Amino acid sequence: MRRTILLHPYVTEKTMNAMSGTPNQDLKDGNKLEFVVRRDATRAEVKKAFERRFEAKVDRINIKIAKDGKHAIIKLKEGYSAEEIGMRIGIF
């Protein structure tokens, strides 16, 4: 039985800005996507599921717990584009 780790993308104005980085942000603050994930998912499980699903390498993952669930903020490695993945999943 396969469990779905990545439930759905979490899209707000702030997360949209984090995808590309706005002119007033450092480049290190960009190239990020945010997903709501299973509450029992670990960072390693999120990384593996994301890399398998989107064929992109993950630099690091930050986790936060919010009222609507567990959120994973996924920063992609250099050479991979959060904007391109956002387009593929229909965020834009």
PyMOL commands that set and color helices and strands:
alter all, ss='L'
color gray80, all
select helices_A, chain A and resi 13-20+27-29+43-54+82-89
alter helices_A, ss='H'
color red, helices_A
select strands_A, chain A and resi 6-9+32-37+58-66+69-76
alter strands_A, ss='S'
color yellow, strands_A
deselect
rebuild
show_as cartoon
